[in-house]
Amino acid sequence: MDLVEIPRNPIPTGAISGVCKGADGIDLRFARWSATTPRRKGTVCVFGGRGEFIEKYFETTSDLRRRGFAVACLDWRGQGGSARLLKNPQKGHVEDFADFDRDLARFMNEVVLPDCPPPFYALAHSMGANILLRAARMKDCWFDRMVLMAPMLGLTELPLPLPAVAGLAEMLTFVGLGDVFVPGGNGVAWESRPFEDNLLSTDTTRYTRNQAILQAAPDLGVGSPTIGWLRAAIASMGLINDYGYPASVHVPVLMLTAGSDRIVCNRAIQDLAAQLKAGSQIVLHGARHEILQERDELREQALAAIETFLPGRQDL
């Protein structure tokens, strides 16, 4: 699927987009850009959260390019312009986060390493941040540093205690209901809901811009997760929160926490940040879950923290 633009969200100039193949042959959409300044600092690889798509990060791409970074983006399997996994394309599904691990490796080895300038940095949101934390313990991890925004390490407002939710998801998946929407779920993307009811951003302009993208290209959207996705997500969060996991992370990590987040658990982020050998946390008070879709004053705080943490290689 080609990149989609609307008047309020033009494609940044010089885009190169295409498809790489996941380990199982599934199509994964990517896009990349060169820096727009003479001083080039390396490449920031941008990874969205569940249900997101490359077009939501056009503004951030331009911000990073003006700061001297090349940018490479990936749509995770099952969402955005990448191939969907179920007959109903509006179901947010995956069977195991290990599939995302393999997709990340393909993207890095086939798109980023051959065609993007080092050093490499990761900028990931929510589910994407969870996946990047899984990669952060690799012996030969591709990234010199990672910025993780509202990382999905725990979920809030669950109807039951987490062990009970995990047990139910496991049982329902075992009896063949893994591809069913979670209770109360449907095919409506979060960005399609009224601004007044949203948990993603306090910024009307950016929120309605993202709605307009989905109105122009409904195929980019994805609705609620499936029970199978929930089972896989709980397993991955459990892996990262397990005792001893933080000691296995060798990549320096900066976590940006949304102070008013009602989707992921901020206490879990705080706990992990305190245990990492080279990790820190900044809380953006007043921000909702999607920090880079927030109002200007919050975005500028986030971008300043990102630029400070990712020094890059100063080429003259």
ChimeraX attribute file (.defattr): number of C-alpha atoms within 10 A of each C-alpha:
attribute: neighborCount
match mode: 1-to-1
recipient: residues
	/A:1	16
	/A:2	11
	/A:3	19
	/A:4	16
	/A:5	15
	/A:6	13
	/A:7	9
	/A:8	13
	/A:9	18
	/A:10	13
	/A:11	18
	/A:12	15
	/A:13	10
	/A:14	11
	/A:15	14
	/A:16	12
	/A:17	17
	/A:18	16
	/A:19	20
	/A:20	19
	/A:21	15
	/A:22	21
	/A:23	15
	/A:24	9
	/A:25	9
	/A:26	17
	/A:27	22
	/A:28	26
	/A:29	26
	/A:30	25
	/A:31	20
	/A:32	24
	/A:33	21
	/A:34	22
	/A:35	22
	/A:36	17
	/A:37	13
	/A:38	11
	/A:39	16
	/A:40	22
	/A:41	24
	/A:42	24
	/A:43	29
	/A:44	32
	/A:45	23
	/A:46	23
	/A:47	27
	/A:48	24
	/A:49	22
	/A:50	23
	/A:51	25
	/A:52	24
	/A:53	26
	/A:54	23
	/A:55	26
	/A:56	21
	/A:57	20
	/A:58	17
	/A:59	16
	/A:60	17
	/A:61	27
	/A:62	19
	/A:63	13
	/A:64	20
	/A:65	21
	/A:66	16
	/A:67	17
	/A:68	24
	/A:69	32
	/A:70	26
	/A:71	28
	/A:72	28
	/A:73	26
	/A:74	27
	/A:75	29
	/A:76	30
	/A:77	24
	/A:78	23
	/A:79	27
	/A:80	27
	/A:81	27
	/A:82	22
	/A:83	19
	/A:84	22
	/A:85	18
	/A:86	13
	/A:87	8
	/A:88	11
	/A:89	18
	/A:90	25
	/A:91	29
	/A:92	31
	/A:93	29
	/A:94	25
	/A:95	19
	/A:96	16
	/A:97	20
	/A:98	14
	/A:99	16
	/A:100	20
	/A:101	16
	/A:102	14
	/A:103	25
	/A:104	21
	/A:105	17
	/A:106	17
	/A:107	21
	/A:108	20
	/A:109	13
	/A:110	13
	/A:111	20
	/A:112	23
	/A:113	15
	/A:114	9
	/A:115	13
	/A:116	20
	/A:117	19
	/A:118	20
	/A:119	19
	/A:120	26
	/A:121	22
	/A:122	24
	/A:123	22
	/A:124	25
	/A:125	28
	/A:126	22
	/A:127	27
	/A:128	26
	/A:129	25
	/A:130	25
	/A:131	26
	/A:132	25
	/A:133	25
	/A:134	21
	/A:135	19
	/A:136	23
	/A:137	16
	/A:138	13
	/A:139	11
	/A:140	9
	/A:141	16
	/A:142	20
	/A:143	20
	/A:144	17
	/A:145	24
	/A:146	26
	/A:147	27
	/A:148	27
	/A:149	29
	/A:150	30
	/A:151	29
	/A:152	27
	/A:153	27
	/A:154	20
	/A:155	16
	/A:156	12
	/A:157	10
	/A:158	9
	/A:159	8
	/A:160	9
	/A:161	9
	/A:162	14
	/A:163	10
	/A:164	11
	/A:165	16
	/A:166	18
	/A:167	12
	/A:168	14
	/A:169	22
	/A:170	20
	/A:171	15
	/A:172	16
	/A:173	20
	/A:174	11
	/A:175	8
	/A:176	10
	/A:177	16
	/A:178	22
	/A:179	22
	/A:180	20
	/A:181	22
	/A:182	19
	/A:183	10
	/A:184	6
	/A:185	14
	/A:186	17
	/A:187	16
	/A:188	14
	/A:189	20
	/A:190	19
	/A:191	24
	/A:192	18
	/A:193	14
	/A:194	11
	/A:195	18
	/A:196	8
	/A:197	8
	/A:198	15
	/A:199	18
	/A:200	22
	/A:201	24
	/A:202	22
	/A:203	16
	/A:204	13
	/A:205	15
	/A:206	20
	/A:207	23
	/A:208	17
	/A:209	18
	/A:210	19
	/A:211	22
	/A:212	18
	/A:213	21
	/A:214	21
	/A:215	13
	/A:216	13
	/A:217	15
	/A:218	15
	/A:219	14
	/A:220	25
	/A:221	26
	/A:222	28
	/A:223	22
	/A:224	23
	/A:225	23
	/A:226	25
	/A:227	28
	/A:228	25
	/A:229	25
	/A:230	24
	/A:231	24
	/A:232	21
	/A:233	24
	/A:234	21
	/A:235	16
	/A:236	23
	/A:237	21
	/A:238	13
	/A:239	14
	/A:240	19
	/A:241	17
	/A:242	11
	/A:243	10
	/A:244	12
	/A:245	16
	/A:246	21
	/A:247	12
	/A:248	15
	/A:249	22
	/A:250	19
	/A:251	22
	/A:252	17
	/A:253	23
	/A:254	22
	/A:255	25
	/A:256	22
	/A:257	28
	/A:258	28
	/A:259	17
	/A:260	18
	/A:261	22
	/A:262	15
	/A:263	20
	/A:264	21
	/A:265	19
	/A:266	22
	/A:267	12
	/A:268	16
	/A:269	23
	/A:270	17
	/A:271	13
	/A:272	19
	/A:273	19
	/A:274	13
	/A:275	15
	/A:276	19
	/A:277	15
	/A:278	16
	/A:279	19
	/A:280	18
	/A:281	19
	/A:282	17
	/A:283	16
	/A:284	18
	/A:285	12
	/A:286	15
	/A:287	25
	/A:288	25
	/A:289	26
	/A:290	23
	/A:291	26
	/A:292	23
	/A:293	25
	/A:294	24
	/A:295	17
	/A:296	12
	/A:297	9
	/A:298	21
	/A:299	18
	/A:300	13
	/A:301	14
	/A:302	21
	/A:303	17
	/A:304	11
	/A:305	16
	/A:306	19
	/A:307	14
	/A:308	10
	/A:309	15
	/A:310	22
	/A:311	13
	/A:312	22
	/A:313	16
	/A:314	11
	/A:315	10
	/A:316	7
